[in-house]
Amino acid sequence: MFDSQKRPKHEHSIWKSNGNRRSSLISGTNMSCFTFLKVMMVLFNLAIALGGAVLLGIGIWVSVDSNSFVNLFGPLSSNVLQFVNVGYLLIAIGAVLFALGFLGCCGAQRESKCLLIMFFSIVLIIFIVEVAAAVVALVYTSVAETILEGTVTKVLKENYETNEELTKIWNHTMSEWKCCGLMNYSDFNNSAYWNKYMNYPPFCCYNSTITCTPDLAQQANITGCFPRLLSEIRSNAAVVGGVAAGICAVEIAAMAVAMYLYCHLDEK
């Protein structure tokens, strides 16, 4: 009789003990997962910050000495330099990456909910902007090309021959890629070069050792550098798409980890 009365109480204590063990095990698992993700977050953002610092250095180098950049990376880099100021672009991207990596690293290391949600918000904004830019580029490709053509052609007309650095970049591009102007030889009509020499650059004719007159330029009709650049990009579309997809995947993973740490800080 005594044993039968005591047994339920004993069984209840065993069940409670097993429940406590399960809770401890789950809590320990959650803590180990939290610690692992925290360490990965710190290391990942440290790498991002270092990458941003490297881009900052390269951007400063390109801004100070663009000729060395062109000589090192070849004609494709010179084409890019014609359409965007690579130095300032790299400085801007490097500064953003360094700040973002520093923010994520400190947020994870200090377990700061404020820094983590700031990191999450900034990455989310960057992700949305990238997706929007990709959609616009795909849908309005012809519009973007028209705007770029008008902008760069104006710069070419005004600065080729008058700006020594830009002239060297264009000459290197046209020599290496066997192209003439942005779209064709007509980009030099009424340009500073035309007004000075009353003919076209030698790259616009098959024989670069003779004077490139309008008749010879029209007969040669050398392809412009912009179509060459588009062809190069399209031929490497799979690589560009793969890199873009990889960047998006990394951003999504970073946002997921930041939100996980943010949500589990109170439980810790």
N, C-alpha and C positions, 0 to 999 in steps of 0.2 A: 504493500500500500504506500509506504513511504517513498519507495523507488519510483513508482508510477507517478506520484505527484511531483517529484523532482525532475523527471526526465524532460518534460516540455520546456522547463526553464533552462536546462542544460543544452538542449537542442537549439533553443533560441540564441543562447550565447555563442554557440558554434557558428550558426548562420550569420550572426552579426559580425563575428570575427572574420569569416570568409568574405563577407561584404566589404569590410574595412580593407582587407587585403586587395580585393579587386579594385577598390577605389584608389588605393595607394599605387597599385600597378598602373592604372589608367593615368593617374596624376603624374607618375614618374615618366610614362611614355610621352605624355603631352609636354612635360618639361624638357625631355631630351630632344623632342622635335623642335620645340621653341628655341633651345640653345643652338641646335644645328642650323636652323634657318637664320638665327641671329648672326652666327659666325659667317655663314655664306653671304648674308646681306652686307656685312662689314667688308669682307674680302672683295665682293663684286663691286661695291661702290668705291673701294680703294683703287681698284683697277680702272674704273671709270674716271676717277679724279686724276690718276696718273696719265691716262690717255688724253684727257683734256689739257693737261699741262704740256704734253708732247705736241698736240695740235697748236697750242698757243705759241710754242717755240717755233714750229714750222711756219705758222702764219706771220710771225715777226720776220723770220728769215726771208720768206717770199716777198714781203713788203719792202724789205731793205735791198734784196738782191734777187730780182725775178729772173735774170739771165741764167744764174746758176740752177734755178729751179727748172727752167726750160731745158737746159743742157742735160740735166739729170733724168728727167722723166719724158723727154722726147716731144714729138709734135702734138700729141694729144693734149699735153699740159699747156702748150702754147695756144691751142684752140680754146681751151677753157679760159685762159687768161684774157682772151679777147671778149668773152661774153660776160664774165663776172670778175670782180676784183678778188682773186683767190686769197690774197693775204688777209684782207679784212674779214672775208668769209670764214677762214680758218680761225682767226682770232676770236670771232664771235662764237663759233661752234665750240672752240676749246674752252672759252670762258664759261659757257653754259654747262658743258659737261663737267668741268672742274667744280663749279658751284653745286651742281646736282649730285655728283659723287660725294662731295664733302657733306652735303645735307643728309644724304641717305646713310653715310657711314656714321656720322655723329648721332643721328636719330636712332639707329640700331644699337650702337655702343652704349649710349646714355639711356636707352629705353625711354625716349621722349615721344609721347603721343603727338605733341605739337609738330615736331620735326618730321615724324613719320607721315602724318597726314599732309604736310606741306610737300614732302617728296612725292607722295601718291598723286596729289593734285597736279603738280608740275609735269610728271610723266604722263598723266592722263591728257593734259592739254597738248603736250608734244605729240602724243599718239593721234589725237583727233586732228591736229593740224596736218600731220603726215598723211593720214587717210584722205582728208579733204584735198590736199595738194595732188595726191595720186589720182583721185577721181577727176579733178579739174584738168590735169595733164592728159588723161585718157580721153575725156569728153571734148575738151576744147584745145586739142593739139594744134590745129590749124590756126586758131586765134593766137595762141602763145607764140607760134612760129612767126606770125605776121608782126606781132608786137616786138619780138626780139629782132627780127629782120630790120624793122624801121629804126630801132634804137641803135643797133650796132652799125648799120650802114651810115647813119649820121656821124657817129664817132669816127668811122673809117674815112669818110670824106674830109672831115675837118682836121684830123690828127695824123693821118698817114703822111709821112715826109716832114711834118712840122714837129711831131713828138718823136724824139729819137728812140726812146724805149719801146713805145708802141710799134714803131716802124720795124725795129729789130724783131719783135715778136711775130708780126705779120710776115716779114720776109722769111723767117725761119719756117713758119707754118706753110706758106705757099711753096717754098723750096722742097720741103720734106714730103708734103702731101700732093704735090703737083696740082695745085688748085689756084684759082684766081679770084680775089675778092671774097665777099660773103656768099653771093649767089652766082655772079659771073663778072666779066670785065666791066659791065655797065655800071657797077657800083662806084667806079672811079670817075664817072662823068661829072664834070664840074667840081671835082675834088681839088684839094690843095696840090696834089701831085700833078693832076691834069693842067691846072692853071699855070704851073711852073714849067712843065716840060712839053705840054700839048701832045702827049702820047700816054700809053698805058705802061704799068710796070712790066718788066721783061717776063715775069712769070705768067703773063696772060697770053703769051705766044709760045709756039712750039720751040722756036729757036731763041733762047734767052740772050744770045750774043748780039742780036740786031735790035734796032729800034722797033718797039711794038706799036705800030700805027693802028688806027681804027680798023682799016681793012684787014690787016693781019690778025688782029684780036677777034674780029667778027668771024673770020675764017676758021681760026683755031677753036673759038668758043669753049675755052677751058672751063671745066666744072668748078663751081664755087666751093669754098671751104666748109660752109654750113651743111650742104648736102653730104659732103664727105664725113663730117662729124656725126650726122644723123645715121648714116650708113654704118659707121663704126659702133655706135650705141646699139642700133637694132641688131647687129650681128652678135652682140654680147648681151642681148635682152634676157637670156636665161640666167646669166650670172648676176645681172642687175636685179632681176626679180627675186632670185634666191637670197641675195644680200638684204633686200628690202624685207622679205618675209622673215629672215633671221632676226633683223632688228626689231620688227614688230613682235615676234615671239619673246625676245628678251625683255621688251618693255612690258608685255602682259605678265610675264613671270615676275618682274620686279614689282609691279603693282600688286600682284597677288600676295607676294611675300610681305610687302609693306603693310597691307591690310590685315594679314594674318597676325603679324606682330602687334599691330595696333589693337586688334580685338582681344588678344590674349594677354596684354600687359596687366589688366586688372585681375585676371585669374592668377597670374604669377604672384 
